[in-house]
Amino acid sequence: MASFNKVILIGNLTRDPELRVTGSGLSICKLGLAVNRTYTSKDGESKDETTYVDVDSFGKQAEILGKYMQKGRPLMIEGRLKLDQWESNDGQKRSKLGVVLESFQFIGGRDDNTSRSTSTSDSSSQDTSNNTQEKESFDGDVPF
């Protein structure tokens, strides 16, 4: 059976990124993204719906997001869905659907005053401070 797991989202960060580094030196950044949708109900009334998504990023991308992003800033992400499952302290089985980031693009300017945007993917990233390209060896496949 064929399958395809790809997510593209544009939204605003719900909190400042949480950046940490593992004992082996791998950077991990956790983000919260709010994605809005406007639709018209059967009654003709315009309604808003917000979906909150947890996003995990790794490696150089995690470092860049941790350095340049903050709560409220817009971001476009591409990634894959991942189901996390665990057992809570009271013995109940829990699960949460999240996104593992594969690439992203900054939206807007540094202070949302410019229209310049920067993008990065698994194979390369652009440092907005000096516009140099850096190669990274991280392939995006993390066993988390």
C-alpha positions in Angstrom: 0.0 0.0 0.0 1.4 3.4 -0.9 1.5 6.2 1.7 2.5 9.8 1.8 3.2 11.9 4.9 3.7 15.6 4.2 2.3 18.7 6.0 2.7 22.3 5.0 1.5 24.9 7.5 1.6 28.7 7.8 0.8 30.2 11.2 2.1 32.2 14.2 4.2 30.9 17.1 2.2 30.5 20.2 5.2 30.7 22.5 8.9 31.4 22.4 10.9 28.4 20.9 12.3 25.9 23.5 15.8 25.1 22.4 17.9 22.4 24.2 20.9 20.3 23.3 21.2 16.6 24.0 24.2 14.9 25.6 25.4 13.9 22.1 25.3 17.5 20.9 22.0 17.3 18.9 20.0 20.5 19.0 16.2 20.1 19.5 13.8 23.0 19.3 10.1 22.7 20.2 7.6 25.2 18.8 3.9 25.8 19.1 2.1 27.0 15.9 -1.4 28.5 15.7 -3.0 28.0 12.3 -6.2 29.9 11.5 -9.1 29.1 9.2 -12.1 31.3 8.4 -15.2 29.7 7.0 -18.9 30.4 6.5 -21.4 28.4 8.5 -24.7 27.0 7.2 -26.4 30.2 8.6 -24.1 32.4 6.5 -22.1 33.5 9.5 -18.4 34.0 9.2 -16.5 31.9 11.8 -12.9 31.5 12.8 -11.2 28.3 13.8 -7.7 28.0 15.3 -5.7 24.8 15.4 -2.7 24.5 17.6 0.1 22.3 16.4 3.3 21.2 18.3 6.4 21.1 16.0 9.8 19.5 16.7 12.9 20.5 14.8 16.4 19.1 15.0 20.0 20.1 14.2 21.0 23.3 12.5 17.3 24.2 11.8 16.6 24.0 15.5 19.4 26.4 16.3 18.2 28.9 13.7 14.6 28.8 14.9 15.7 29.1 18.5 17.8 32.2 17.6 15.6 34.1 15.3 12.0 33.2 16.2 9.8 34.4 19.0 6.2 34.3 20.2 3.7 35.8 17.7 6.0 35.7 14.6 4.7 34.1 11.4 6.4 31.0 10.0 5.8 28.5 7.2 6.8 24.9 7.9 7.0 21.7 5.9 7.2 18.4 7.7 5.7 15.1 8.5 3.1 13.9 11.0 4.3 11.9 14.0 2.2 10.1 16.6 3.7 10.1 20.1 2.3 7.5 22.5 3.0 7.1 26.2 1.5 6.0 29.5 0.6 8.7 32.1 1.5 8.4 35.8 -2.0 7.2 36.5 -1.7 4.3 34.0 -3.8 5.8 31.2 -2.6 5.5 27.6 -2.0 8.9 26.0 -1.2 10.0 22.4 -0.5 13.3 20.7 -0.2 14.0 17.0 2.6 16.5 16.1 4.8 17.6 13.3 8.5 16.9 12.7 9.9 19.8 10.8 11.8 19.1 7.6 12.1 22.6 6.2 10.8 26.1 7.0 10.6 29.7 5.7 10.6 32.9 7.7 7.6 35.1 6.7 7.9 38.9 6.9 10.9 40.9 7.9 13.0 41.1 11.0 10.4 43.4 12.6 7.7 42.7 10.0 8.7 46.0 8.4 10.3 44.4 5.4 9.1 41.8 2.9 12.3 39.8 2.8 12.0 36.2 3.7 14.6 33.5 4.3 14.1 29.8 3.7 16.0 26.7 4.8 15.7 23.0 4.2 17.5 19.8 5.3 20.4 20.2 3.0 21.2 23.9 3.4 20.4 27.0 5.4 20.7 30.7 5.0 22.1 32.8 7.9 20.3 36.2 7.8 23.1 38.0 9.5 25.7 37.6 6.7 23.8 35.9 3.9 26.3 32.9 3.6 25.2 29.4 2.7 26.2 26.6 5.1 25.9 22.9 4.4 24.6 20.6 7.2 24.9 16.9 7.5 21.6 16.3 9.4 19.2 14.2 7.3 16.1 14.9 9.4 15.5 11.3 10.4 15.5 11.3 14.2 14.2 8.4 16.2 12.1 10.6 18.6 
